[in-house]
């Protein structure tokens, strides 16, 4: 089994671990109700995504297509 010939220095160890830190998650406000949500995710409070209701996607698609005409 391989054994290191020398002890790993503090600088080498800490340099290797420089990318292991945690970062805070990014949040945005819902366009409909103002609740805090993750970017590119549906709002779990009012069930909308980019202002469109996702509770019944087929109904929302029909209403959006009739609004375009």
Secondary structure, 3 states (H helix, E strand, C coil): CCCCCCCCCHHHHHHHHHHCCCCCCCEEECCCCCCEEECCCCECCCCEECCEECCCHHHHHHHHHHHHC
